[in-house]
Amino acid sequence: MENYIVSARKYRPDTFETVVAQKALTTTLKNAIQTGKLAHAYLFCGPRGVGKTTCARIFAKTINCLNPIAGGEPCNECESCRSFNEQRSFSIYELDAASNNSVEDIRSLNEQVRIPPQIGKYKVYIIDEVHMLSQAAFNAFLKTLEEPPAHAIFILATTEKHKIIPTILSRCQIYDFSRIDTADIIAHLQSIAEKEGIESEFEALRIIAQKSDGCMRDALSLFDQMVSFTQGCLSYSKVIESLNVLDYEYYFKLTDYILEAKTSQALLLFNEILSKGFEGSIFIEGVAAHMRDLLVNGDPITAPLFEGSDELRKRYVSQAAKCTPKMLFRAIKLCNNCELNYRTSRNKRLLVELTLIQLSQLTTNDDSEDGGRGPKMLKPIFNKTDQPQTKAQPNRAEAQSAPAATITPQQQPAAPAADKPKEQPTPERRAPIQGRPDTLKRSEQANGGLGGMFRRARTNIENEQPAQADAAVAQQPSAQESTTENKPAGVTGEALVQAWTSFALELPESERALTERMKIIIPEKGEGNNYTIRVDNQLVAQIFEEQAAKIATGMSRFLGGAIMKMKIEINKVAVQRHVYDRTKQYEILREKNPAIEKLRKGLNLELT
Ligand SMILES: [Zn+2]
């Protein structure tokens, strides 16, 4: 530990064989050397830290080796090889174009190129970050590249191939280096740990490999940091602590909560994670990755796609056995939506919480949903112990403890239209109607007075009419008074917010603007089936008035058929305020010139 040399330097490969990954590429280079078919210029492209410069150096060494061994590898023993390895060879010339990008630098390079090598056959010029050369430097270099002396070989390396001008590209043999697989990085780190006598847990190395995102240089420097941080004992717990990675235990726990529909526990878990200083986006990203790992471990064919240790795999396999692929697929989709909306969301915590609530609902919807078109039934979000019940509705408490899982769309087929009373029925008021299927009656008995949350979904066509009428009413200031017809339905404030968000997130891409608007508004539950939204100005109010019918119908699918009446209030304070935020500034701009919205949509831009 005392004379610890940075791993990236100490374990830099010195033969093609020891280069990690990039096998196809090194084989091609070796073949070229063996057959003596060398080009004058090569272009090595690819992400940083994947071995471009390393391969260039090995290549330079091998073609100058005095006794190359079979298979196109350098002997590492002859004078030429030794001078290369000791970095005193005059046959290799490295230029970092990032800092030496002027015409003068290239001119001095051109001078150099004319002088033949002292030992070996070739002089190799490695130009790193070649895309950084100035236009004039490129032009100066092009002349040399067009007519190089027989002993000169150029290896240009770049992370940004698209910035290389075509006249250069056409004169080079191009090699594309790929990102290094996590498994390859882990194996390499393991071998270094063994050689250095460092104790390491597989999972710890996996976290390092994943963090470095296919870049070996990063992986090695992270490895070195971790070795000094943990004093030569790389354990999973120490590594996640110092790399600020969330422990996978959280994800296993969360999945258990989701499977048992323990929404409250899931929300508490999220709170714990936030209190440890983790970002909500990291958590959701991790949940998605966990669900993905469960999905691949659920099927022996895809199991090799999992990169963790065998012990961890066993845990995944056993948890995967409790999940259906359909549920996992939906969970990944929900997490993905949350990730996509995270950046633009104003209330990021609420967004993650809503996603967790939706995840906890997955086990209910699992086998009952007919491709998303059928009515969606919600589980009670909170148990009665979680939320005090109001005395005015004595039968609700009982009802919420009824097993919600028994309510499935199959048990609640849409009854013939004739059965339906004209005005909105609530289960409490609905007398048993003759001629209805028995299953329906039974499920209603089971629900008792669950109210709007579990009310039978009605057909969209039927909902269209009353909803439009509602919208018209909503415009009137007296909207609140005109609700005498509706008995208070059991839609809770939470169910309302959830239905609002679920509907907003479900809108197609073409209605993105509405989705975005809905996401920043939190509907407030009013009397009965009424609710209020507060908007900033008349323009937005008008948009919501126009969309009210659609929103009511859409939300009813998440509320078991309940049609909610939207009341729109313009936020007086917001109008009077003169310090505008970006969104407001944009609203004003757009009011003045509607074309700007067209432009925004056309370019698919978002307000941040
Ligand atoms: Zn040699």
Boltz pocket constraint, residues with backbone or C-beta under 6 A from the ligand:
constraints:
  - pocket:
      binder: B
      contacts: [[A, 61], [A, 64], [A, 65], [A, 66], [A, 67], [A, 68], [A, 74], [A, 75], [A, 76], [A, 77], [A, 78], [A, 79], [A, 80], [A, 81], [A, 82]]
      max_distance: 6.0
